[in-house]
Amino acid sequence: MPGSTPTCRVTDARPRPAVTIVSDSENAATRIRSSLERAIRALEDAGVADEAIADFVVRKRLLGISRAPVMVPRGRVWPLGVLLLARDGGLHATGKVTRAVPEGYPGYQSPGVEVRRGYRAAAHNGRFVEGDTVNFDTVSIVPEDLGADSSPLFLEGSEARVRWNPTHPGQSRALDVYLADRVGLLIEPPGDN
């Protein structure tokens, strides 16, 4: 148009680097996974024995006949106090523990004894080596989903901490310190001098 000032638009054709915004919880999850990987390497290098992890399954009736519960193997883990660490980096909160041994004869001592006898029988009927320690009723822990009220692994600010006593929330340790302590106990158990 006559009398108007032409406008010139300058564009920068250079590619700009993608900006990724990383939250504190994502940074914490990355640090947690790194700590777990270091612990796994140390446990594997030392040849520390692991334990089984399983699902306790109450089987359906077959032709109207009840069938005994069984434990179905899910993998192998190292017990680290209130945490169970799998070789693939999976993390679980400790649940119940039993041994894969024959159930024995009912003693009718107390309901709790009979329940534990049933757990041993279910583990023995699963696909475990006799005498193997079997962890079950565990809760999977996802580092990306942690918060301040998670248990036993939680975030305090951006620091991952382990709460080993749920009745005393103030009693916790930094994850790295906790793992170093627990891995050290598995590698060199006290009294093995």
PyMOL commands that set and color helices and strands:
alter all, ss='L'
color gray80, all
select helices_A, chain A and resi 24-46+111-125+143-145+175-187
alter helices_A, ss='H'
color red, helices_A
select strands_A, chain A and resi 51-57+70-80+83-86+91-93+96-99+133-136+139-141+153-156+159-163+172-174
alter strands_A, ss='S'
color yellow, strands_A
deselect
rebuild
show_as cartoon
